């Protein structure tokens, strides 16, 4: 399966650019450290970029494919820091 390469424009044009950029950052860090969570983070990122609606918080994101409790909690924590 080919992995799509993303650009900043792809992230900026999606409905959830903050969430997508945070998950992408976590994905790249996990990839550099060769951590297994990189695969879950990549799936979460793809779901966020493809989701057509704006999400208000990490709990809403948990309804997307590939985003479980761990990632939604990380998004909630990061969102609190961002606001």
Long-range contacts (C-beta under 8 A, 24 or more apart in sequence): 3-42, 4-46, 6-45, 6-49, 10-49, 11-49, 14-48, 14-49, 14-50, 14-51, 15-51, 15-52, 15-53, 15-54, 15-55, 16-48, 16-49, 16-51, 16-54, 16-55, 16-61, 18-79, 18-82, 19-48, 19-55, 19-58, 19-61, 19-75, 20-45, 20-48, 20-49, 22-74, 22-75, 22-78, 23-48, 23-71, 23-75, 26-74, 40-66, 40-68, 40-71, 41-71, 44-71
